[in-house]
Amino acid sequence: MTERKSKKILLQTHNLVKKFGGLTAVKDVSLDVKAGEIVALIGPNGAGKTTFFNCLNQVTVPTSGAVTFADQSLVSVVSPATKLLVLRLSQVFAGLSLLWLPLVLGVVWPEAFFRLEAVIALSSLTLFRIYLLRPLSRFRPWSRLLLIIFMLVDIVCGAVWLARSAEFSEISFFGLFPFYPLLVPGAIILIAGALTLLVMFNLPRVREAFGRYLRADTITRLGMGRTFQNIRLFSSLSALDNVKLGRHCRTKANFFGTVFCLPQARREEQDSAEKAAECLRFVGLGDQLLTRAGALPYGDQRRLEIARALATEPRLLLLDEPAAGMNPTESRELITLVRRISRAGIAILIIEHDMKVIMNLADRIFVLDHGELIASGTPEAIRKDKKVIEAYLGAQ
């Protein structure tokens, strides 16, 4: 609750595109939100509004375009050539994983005391290695780290197998055929492939591509909070505990500090409880701190979600249809709450179908239709725009 309304641009998108296969959900959308401003994003169902929100905080990775928040780029621009290279390298890694499984089983299985358990464990590890193709193709930094660890282990295993290959000459592979002819060329291929992957995944352009990825929680720490179209509360927890979860991005206590209740963890827990209670009072739920979230009325659950988003200390708050399902009285209360949030200095980007809410709140409105931006301007200008009337409000 920091920045007042100003001319400084807090969020800006440029030609943002998101494709799902052959479907373009968001097409070349460019908009901006200034500090302390209330901006609305409207459009018919299926216009791409929620997908656009997801692209902003990396819940969904944009296909192309730029997103800048607080002067920092939120989209890693990776060249198509680098994407293709990483995809091919990931496929090589999957092939080595399928080669690794029979090799390690051939070595371990004959001498294993629990043979069935060994087969299940090693097969599960192989499936996990193949699962890494997904995060690798999305440039998750942790997936690259795991791949490097796996490759180092494969090199060590391959070298040991080659050094001890004579010891395995009498072993048959599950009683079907001698294991030795498979081991030597397989170990050589494994070592060569692992060395190649280590070199390629440490190329500067590949390292840079993985290092530029920002996770949703990182963006939250930068100051972008949000609510979701469908209520996402922990219904069995109290309202206070739900909002305390929003403080997680602002805490620094590690695993051991939390488990052993070290002083820093205790201070942060107390601070989180105080800040959560303050957020609940701000949205009008100060007398419901210990009420189970699932027992709250629908309108209060919506406000509880906003309180949890406020607990992240946002500079920009994304509200995805906060008035959905509310009666007229609850909608009026929501308008009052959003105005209070704006007066506290938080910029707001809101998706909403209730035009009374939008026209009473927004400083500017952007209109999406089939993923494209068809109009933008003040509420008065949007109300008179022929494209908006035809596409959204209805020609009549």
C-alpha positions as CSV (number, residue, x, y, z in Angstrom):
1,M,0.0,0.0,0.0
2,T,2.6,2.4,-1.1
3,E,2.4,4.2,-4.4
4,R,0.0,7.0,-5.1
5,K,-1.6,7.6,-8.5
6,S,1.0,9.0,-10.9
7,K,2.1,9.1,-14.5
8,K,4.7,6.4,-13.9
9,I,4.0,3.2,-15.9
10,L,4.1,0.3,-13.5
11,L,3.0,-2.5,-15.9
12,Q,3.4,-2.6,-19.7
13,T,2.9,-5.3,-22.2
14,H,4.0,-5.1,-25.9
15,N,2.5,-7.4,-28.6
16,L,1.9,-10.2,-26.1
17,V,1.0,-13.5,-27.8
18,K,-0.1,-16.8,-26.3
19,K,-0.8,-19.8,-28.5
20,F,-2.1,-23.2,-27.6
21,G,-1.2,-25.3,-30.6
22,G,-3.2,-23.8,-33.5
23,L,-5.4,-21.6,-31.2
24,T,-4.2,-18.1,-30.5
25,A,-5.8,-17.1,-27.2
26,V,-4.0,-13.8,-26.9
27,K,-2.9,-11.9,-30.0
28,D,-0.6,-8.9,-30.0
29,V,-2.0,-7.3,-26.9
30,S,-0.3,-4.1,-25.8
31,L,-1.5,-2.1,-22.7
32,D,-0.1,-0.3,-19.7
33,V,-1.1,0.4,-16.1
34,K,0.1,3.4,-14.2
35,A,0.9,3.5,-10.5
36,G,-2.2,3.8,-8.4
37,E,-4.5,3.5,-11.4
38,I,-7.6,1.3,-11.8
39,V,-7.6,-0.3,-15.3
40,A,-10.3,-2.7,-16.5
41,L,-10.0,-5.5,-19.0
42,I,-13.3,-6.6,-20.4
43,G,-14.6,-8.8,-23.2
44,P,-17.0,-11.7,-23.9
45,N,-16.4,-15.2,-22.5
46,G,-13.4,-16.8,-24.3
47,A,-11.9,-13.5,-25.2
48,G,-8.5,-14.4,-23.6
49,K,-8.7,-12.2,-20.5
50,T,-7.7,-14.8,-17.9
51,T,-5.1,-16.2,-20.2
52,F,-3.7,-12.7,-20.4
53,F,-3.6,-12.5,-16.6
54,N,-1.8,-15.9,-16.5
55,C,0.8,-14.6,-18.9
56,L,1.5,-11.6,-16.7
57,N,2.6,-13.6,-13.7
58,Q,4.0,-16.6,-15.5
59,V,1.3,-19.1,-14.6
60,T,1.3,-19.5,-18.3
61,V,4.5,-18.8,-20.3
62,P,3.7,-16.4,-23.2
63,T,4.6,-17.5,-26.7
64,S,6.1,-14.1,-27.6
65,G,5.9,-10.5,-26.7
66,A,7.2,-8.4,-23.8
67,V,5.9,-7.8,-20.2
68,T,7.6,-5.2,-18.1
69,F,6.7,-4.7,-14.5
70,A,8.4,-2.1,-12.3
71,D,11.1,-1.6,-15.0
72,Q,11.9,-5.3,-15.0
73,S,11.2,-7.7,-17.9
74,L,9.0,-10.7,-16.8
75,V,9.3,-12.6,-20.1
76,S,12.4,-14.5,-21.1
77,V,12.9,-13.9,-24.8
78,V,14.5,-17.2,-26.0
79,S,15.3,-17.4,-29.7
80,P,13.5,-20.2,-31.7
81,A,16.9,-21.7,-32.5
82,T,17.7,-22.1,-28.8
83,K,14.3,-23.5,-28.1
84,L,14.8,-26.1,-30.8
85,L,18.3,-27.0,-29.5
86,V,17.0,-27.5,-26.0
87,L,14.1,-29.7,-27.3
88,R,16.5,-31.9,-29.3
89,L,18.9,-32.1,-26.3
90,S,16.0,-33.1,-24.0
91,Q,15.1,-35.8,-26.4
92,V,18.6,-37.1,-26.4
93,F,18.5,-37.1,-22.6
94,A,15.3,-39.2,-22.7
95,G,17.0,-41.7,-25.1
96,L,19.9,-42.0,-22.7
97,S,17.5,-42.6,-19.8
98,L,15.9,-45.5,-21.7
99,L,19.4,-46.9,-22.3
100,W,20.4,-46.3,-18.7
101,L,17.6,-48.4,-17.3
102,P,18.6,-51.8,-18.8
103,L,22.3,-51.1,-18.1
104,V,21.8,-50.4,-14.5
105,L,19.3,-53.3,-14.1
106,G,21.8,-55.7,-15.7
107,V,24.4,-54.6,-13.1
108,V,22.2,-54.4,-10.0
109,W,19.5,-57.1,-10.6
110,P,21.7,-60.2,-10.4
111,E,23.1,-59.3,-7.0
112,A,20.1,-57.5,-5.6
113,F,18.5,-58.9,-2.4
114,F,15.1,-57.4,-3.2
115,R,15.0,-57.7,-6.9
116,L,11.4,-56.7,-7.5
117,E,11.8,-53.6,-5.4
118,A,15.0,-52.7,-7.2
119,V,13.3,-53.0,-10.6
120,I,10.4,-50.7,-9.4
121,A,12.7,-48.1,-7.9
122,L,15.0,-47.9,-10.9
123,S,12.0,-47.8,-13.3
124,S,10.5,-45.0,-11.3
125,L,13.7,-43.1,-11.5
126,T,13.8,-43.5,-15.2
127,L,10.2,-42.3,-15.5
128,F,11.2,-39.2,-13.5
129,R,14.1,-38.6,-15.9
130,I,11.8,-38.7,-18.8
131,Y,9.4,-36.4,-17.0
132,L,12.1,-33.8,-17.0
133,L,11.5,-33.2,-20.7
134,R,8.5,-31.0,-19.7
135,P,10.3,-28.6,-17.4
136,L,13.4,-28.6,-19.6
137,S,11.3,-27.5,-22.6
138,R,9.9,-24.7,-20.3
139,F,13.4,-23.6,-19.2
140,R,12.9,-24.3,-15.5
141,P,16.3,-23.7,-13.9
142,W,16.0,-26.6,-11.5
143,S,15.4,-29.0,-14.3
144,R,18.7,-28.1,-15.9
145,L,20.5,-28.6,-12.5
146,L,18.9,-32.0,-12.2
147,L,20.0,-33.0,-15.7
148,I,23.6,-32.0,-15.0
149,I,23.5,-34.1,-11.8
150,F,22.1,-37.1,-13.7
151,M,24.7,-36.7,-16.4
152,L,27.6,-36.6,-13.9
153,V,26.2,-39.8,-12.3
154,D,25.9,-41.5,-15.7
155,I,29.5,-40.7,-16.5
156,V,30.7,-42.1,-13.2
157,C,28.5,-45.2,-13.6
158,G,29.6,-45.7,-17.2
159,A,33.3,-45.4,-16.3
160,V,32.9,-47.9,-13.4
161,W,31.1,-50.4,-15.6
162,L,33.8,-50.2,-18.3
163,A,36.5,-50.7,-15.7
164,R,34.8,-53.7,-14.2
165,S,33.4,-55.0,-17.5
166,A,35.2,-58.3,-17.1
167,E,33.4,-59.1,-13.9
168,F,30.0,-58.9,-15.7
169,S,31.0,-61.2,-18.6
170,E,29.3,-64.2,-17.0
171,I,26.0,-62.4,-16.2
172,S,23.0,-63.0,-18.3
173,F,20.4,-60.3,-18.8
174,F,17.3,-61.7,-17.0
175,G,18.4,-65.1,-18.1
176,L,17.8,-64.2,-21.8
177,F,21.2,-63.5,-23.2
178,P,24.7,-62.5,-22.0
179,F,24.9,-59.1,-20.5
180,Y,28.5,-58.3,-21.5
181,P,27.9,-57.5,-25.2
182,L,25.3,-54.9,-24.2
183,L,27.3,-53.4,-21.4
184,V,30.5,-52.2,-23.1
185,P,28.9,-50.3,-26.1
186,G,26.0,-49.1,-24.0
187,A,28.4,-47.7,-21.4
188,I,30.4,-45.9,-24.1
189,I,27.3,-44.4,-25.6
190,L,26.1,-43.4,-22.2
191,I,29.4,-41.6,-21.4
192,A,29.6,-39.9,-24.8
193,G,26.0,-38.8,-24.6
194,A,26.3,-37.5,-21.1
195,L,29.5,-35.5,-21.9
196,T,27.8,-34.0,-25.0
197,L,24.8,-33.0,-22.9
198,L,27.0,-31.4,-20.3
199,V,28.8,-29.4,-22.8
200,M,25.7,-28.3,-24.7
201,F,23.6,-27.4,-21.6
202,N,26.5,-25.2,-20.5
203,L,26.7,-23.2,-23.7
204,P,26.3,-19.5,-22.9
205,R,23.0,-19.1,-24.8
206,V,21.5,-22.1,-23.1
207,R,22.5,-21.1,-19.7
208,E,21.2,-17.6,-20.3
209,A,17.8,-19.0,-21.5
210,F,17.4,-21.0,-18.3
211,G,18.6,-18.2,-16.1
212,R,16.0,-15.7,-17.4
213,Y,13.0,-17.6,-16.4
214,L,10.9,-16.0,-13.6
215,R,8.6,-18.1,-11.5
216,A,5.2,-16.9,-10.4
217,D,6.3,-16.7,-6.7
218,T,9.3,-14.5,-7.8
219,I,6.9,-12.1,-9.6
220,T,4.7,-12.0,-6.5
221,R,7.7,-10.9,-4.5
222,L,8.3,-8.2,-7.0
223,G,4.9,-6.8,-6.1
224,M,2.2,-8.4,-8.4
225,G,-0.6,-10.0,-6.4
226,R,-3.7,-11.6,-7.9
227,T,-7.0,-13.4,-7.2
228,F,-8.5,-16.1,-9.4
229,Q,-11.7,-16.5,-11.4
230,N,-12.7,-19.5,-9.3
231,I,-12.4,-19.2,-5.5
232,R,-9.1,-20.9,-4.3
233,L,-9.3,-21.0,-0.6
234,F,-8.3,-23.7,2.0
235,S,-11.8,-24.2,3.2
236,S,-10.8,-26.1,6.3
237,L,-8.4,-23.4,7.5
238,S,-9.4,-20.2,9.3
239,A,-9.6,-16.9,7.5
240,L,-6.5,-15.8,9.4
241,D,-4.5,-18.9,8.3
242,N,-5.6,-18.4,4.7
243,V,-4.3,-14.9,4.7
244,K,-1.1,-15.9,6.5
245,L,-0.3,-18.1,3.5
246,G,-0.1,-15.0,1.4
247,R,2.7,-13.8,3.6
248,H,4.9,-16.7,2.6
249,C,6.6,-14.8,-0.2
250,R,7.7,-12.2,2.4
251,T,9.2,-14.6,5.0
252,K,12.9,-15.7,5.0
253,A,12.9,-18.5,7.6
254,N,14.3,-21.8,6.2
255,F,13.2,-25.3,6.8
256,F,15.3,-25.9,9.9
257,G,14.3,-22.5,11.4
258,T,10.6,-23.4,11.1
259,V,11.0,-27.0,12.4
260,F,13.0,-26.0,15.4
261,C,11.1,-22.7,16.0
262,L,14.2,-20.5,15.9
263,P,13.9,-16.9,16.9
264,Q,13.7,-15.5,13.4
265,A,10.9,-18.0,12.5
266,R,9.0,-17.1,15.6
267,R,9.3,-13.4,14.8
268,E,8.1,-13.9,11.3
269,E,5.2,-16.0,12.4
270,Q,4.0,-13.3,14.8
271,D,4.6,-10.6,12.1
272,S,2.6,-12.7,9.6
273,A,-0.3,-13.1,12.0
274,E,-0.4,-9.3,12.7
275,K,-0.2,-8.4,9.0
276,A,-2.8,-11.0,8.1
277,A,-5.2,-9.6,10.8
278,E,-4.6,-6.1,9.4
279,C,-5.5,-7.2,5.9
280,L,-8.7,-8.9,7.1
281,R,-9.7,-5.7,9.0
282,F,-9.0,-3.7,5.8
283,V,-11.4,-5.8,3.7
284,G,-14.1,-5.8,6.5
285,L,-13.5,-9.3,7.9
286,G,-11.9,-8.2,11.2
287,D,-14.5,-10.1,13.2
288,Q,-14.0,-13.3,11.2
289,L,-10.4,-14.0,12.0
290,L,-10.9,-17.5,13.4
291,T,-13.9,-18.4,11.2
292,R,-13.4,-21.4,8.9
293,A,-13.0,-20.1,5.3
294,G,-15.5,-22.7,4.0
295,A,-18.2,-21.4,6.5
296,L,-18.0,-17.8,5.2
297,P,-20.7,-16.4,2.9
298,Y,-19.8,-16.3,-0.8
299,G,-19.2,-12.5,-0.8
300,D,-16.9,-12.8,2.2
301,Q,-14.9,-15.6,0.6
302,R,-14.3,-13.2,-2.3
303,R,-13.1,-10.5,0.1
304,L,-10.9,-13.1,1.9
305,E,-9.2,-13.9,-1.4
306,I,-8.5,-10.2,-1.9
307,A,-7.1,-10.0,1.7
308,R,-4.8,-12.9,0.9
309,A,-3.6,-11.1,-2.2
310,L,-3.0,-7.9,-0.2
311,A,-0.9,-9.8,2.3
312,T,1.7,-10.2,-0.4
313,E,2.2,-6.4,-0.3
314,P,1.4,-5.8,-3.9
315,R,2.2,-2.7,-6.0
316,L,-0.2,-4.1,-8.6
317,L,-3.3,-6.2,-7.8
318,L,-4.9,-8.4,-10.5
319,L,-8.5,-9.1,-9.8
320,D,-10.1,-11.8,-12.0
321,E,-13.9,-11.3,-11.9
322,P,-14.1,-10.5,-8.2
323,A,-17.9,-9.6,-8.5
324,A,-18.8,-12.9,-10.2
325,G,-21.8,-14.4,-8.4
326,M,-22.3,-11.5,-6.1
327,N,-25.7,-9.8,-5.4
328,P,-26.1,-6.0,-5.9
329,T,-25.4,-5.3,-2.3
330,E,-22.1,-7.3,-2.3
331,S,-21.2,-5.7,-5.7
332,R,-21.5,-2.2,-4.1
333,E,-19.4,-3.3,-1.2
334,L,-16.8,-4.6,-3.6
335,I,-16.7,-1.2,-5.4
336,T,-16.1,0.5,-2.1
337,L,-13.3,-1.9,-1.2
338,V,-11.5,-1.6,-4.6
339,R,-11.6,2.2,-4.3
340,R,-10.1,1.9,-0.8
341,I,-7.3,-0.3,-2.2
342,S,-6.7,2.2,-4.9
343,R,-6.5,5.1,-2.4
344,A,-3.9,3.1,-0.5
345,G,-1.7,3.5,-3.6
346,I,-2.1,0.1,-5.2
347,A,-2.6,-0.1,-8.9
348,I,-5.4,-2.4,-10.0
349,L,-6.0,-4.4,-13.2
350,I,-9.5,-5.9,-13.0
351,I,-11.4,-8.4,-15.2
352,E,-15.2,-8.1,-14.8
353,H,-18.4,-8.7,-16.7
354,D,-20.6,-6.5,-14.4
355,M,-20.5,-3.3,-16.4
356,K,-21.9,-1.3,-13.5
357,V,-18.9,-2.3,-11.5
358,I,-16.5,-1.4,-14.3
359,M,-18.1,1.9,-15.2
360,N,-18.0,3.0,-11.6
361,L,-14.4,1.9,-10.9
362,A,-12.2,2.1,-14.0
363,D,-10.0,5.1,-15.0
364,R,-9.4,3.4,-18.3
365,I,-10.8,0.3,-20.0
366,F,-9.3,-2.1,-22.5
367,V,-11.5,-4.4,-24.5
368,L,-10.5,-7.9,-25.8
369,D,-12.4,-9.9,-28.4
370,H,-11.1,-13.3,-29.6
371,G,-7.7,-12.5,-28.1
372,E,-7.3,-9.1,-29.9
373,L,-7.5,-5.7,-28.4
374,I,-10.3,-3.9,-30.2
375,A,-10.7,-0.7,-28.1
376,S,-9.2,1.2,-25.2
377,G,-10.1,4.5,-23.5
378,T,-12.1,6.1,-20.7
379,P,-15.4,4.5,-19.6
380,E,-17.3,7.2,-21.5
381,A,-15.5,6.5,-24.7
382,I,-15.9,2.7,-24.4
383,R,-19.6,3.1,-23.7
384,K,-20.0,4.8,-27.1
385,D,-17.5,2.6,-29.1
386,K,-19.4,0.8,-31.9
387,K,-17.0,-2.2,-31.9
388,V,-17.5,-2.7,-28.2
389,I,-21.2,-2.4,-28.5
390,E,-21.3,-5.0,-31.3
391,A,-18.8,-7.4,-29.8
392,Y,-19.6,-7.2,-26.1
393,L,-22.6,-5.1,-25.0
394,G,-24.8,-6.2,-27.9
395,A,-25.8,-4.3,-31.0
396,Q,-29.2,-3.5,-29.6
